[in-house]
Amino acid sequence: MKLSSSWARFAILIASLSTFAASATARTIVLTDQDCEQMAAISADAPRMSWAGYPYGAAQFTNHEFVLTGKQAFLIRFPLDRIPAGQRITKAEWIVQHLSVYPAGGTRLQVRRLLKEWGPGVSHQYRMVRPERVEWHTPGARGLGQDRATEATATATIKGAGEQVFNVTEDVELWHKRAVPNHGWILTVEEPDIYVRLPSPFYNAPKGWKLRITFEPE
């Protein structure tokens, strides 16, 4: 059956109003490092230290910056209790700032879900030391399918200084639906002889680590 031009325009108007109504009910929240519940920088060069940020001497580290190398990683977990029940996640983006990269041509940065609970005293060797000492399956949380997800959530090749936006929608949806526990992410570089410098939220980048989540009623 062929619609008249008036009915066709009416149908288009109804569809547009429906789309507008759906978008009007969507909400976006932004969580920062000041909202996160857990954060740590771990290093194979300081296997029992929770805050091994930027090395500047023998067994000495500062947390004015963080550095990622084949020996170092960054762990973070954001709470999701600001998302009401009965919502579906339409988009989630983790925004990571970086200060410099070696080699200058770019290097690959990788995000993976952590699979095990970690807590007080977390380090390269231990995922927690209280209420009892529990080691990672593989030091540095590198056990695929044991400490961290087998498949990467997101990867990106970054250069110089700037921001990298990682699409983490699937992870946040899984956590929100309680399909898997929320143990946060591990941020790593996988190749040897490279590094990425990251700003510290404590000193030079307050609220710089952002998780932007958009959701709408199911």
C-alpha positions, 0 to 999 in steps of 0.5 A, spaced: 500 500 500 502 506 498 502 512 503 500 519 501 505 524 502 501 527 508 501 520 511 509 519 509 511 526 513 506 524 519 510 517 519 517 520 519 515 525 524 512 520 529 519 516 528 523 522 529 519 524 536 520 517 538 528 517 537 528 524 540 524 521 546 529 515 547 535 520 546 532 525 552 532 519 557 539 518 556 544 520 561 551 521 561 556 521 567 563 522 568 567 518 573 574 521 575 580 518 579 577 522 585 571 517 584 575 511 583 575 506 589 582 502 587 589 504 584 596 502 583 602 502 580 606 495 580 613 494 577 617 487 577 623 492 579 619 493 586 615 486 586 612 488 593 611 495 592 604 498 591 606 504 588 612 503 583 610 509 579 616 512 575 623 509 577 629 515 578 634 511 582 636 504 584 629 501 588 627 508 588 620 510 585 616 517 585 609 517 583 609 524 580 608 520 574 607 513 572 611 509 567 608 503 563 614 498 560 614 491 559 615 491 567 610 495 569 603 496 569 597 501 572 591 498 575 584 502 576 577 500 579 571 505 578 565 504 582 558 503 578 553 505 583 551 511 580 548 508 574 541 506 577 538 499 576 534 498 570 539 501 565 543 499 559 549 502 557 550 505 550 557 507 551 562 507 555 569 511 554 575 510 558 580 517 557 587 516 558 592 522 558 599 520 556 605 525 556 610 522 552 612 515 548 618 511 546 619 510 540 617 516 537 613 513 532 608 510 537 607 504 541 601 500 543 597 501 549 592 495 552 587 495 556 584 488 559 579 486 565 582 484 571 579 477 573 581 477 580 580 481 587 585 485 589 586 490 594 591 492 600 598 491 599 597 489 591 604 489 588 607 485 582 607 479 586 601 480 590 594 481 589 593 483 596 596 482 603 590 483 607 587 479 610 592 474 608 597 474 602 595 472 596 599 472 590 597 473 582 597 467 578 602 470 574 607 475 577 604 482 574 597 480 573 599 477 567 596 470 567 591 470 561 584 467 563 587 467 570 589 474 573 586 478 567 582 477 561 584 473 555 582 478 550 584 485 550 578 490 551 581 495 547 588 497 544 591 503 541 597 505 538 599 512 541 604 517 539 607 523 543 602 527 548 595 527 548 589 523 550 587 516 548 579 514 548 578 507 549 571 504 548 570 500 554 562 499 553 562 491 553 566 491 560 562 496 563 555 493 561 558 486 564 559 489 570 553 493 571 549 487 569 553 483 574 555 478 569 562 478 572 565 482 578 568 489 577 575 488 579 577 494 574 582 494 569 590 493 568 593 498 563 600 495 559 604 495 554 606 489 551 612 490 547 619 490 550 624 496 550 618 501 550 615 506 555 609 510 556 609 516 561 602 518 564 601 523 568 599 522 576 592 524 578 595 526 585 600 531 582 599 534 575 593 531 573 587 531 578 581 529 575 585 527 568 583 519 568 576 519 566 570 514 565 565 517 561 558 512 561 552 514 557 546 509 559 538 509 558 532 505 560 532 498 558 
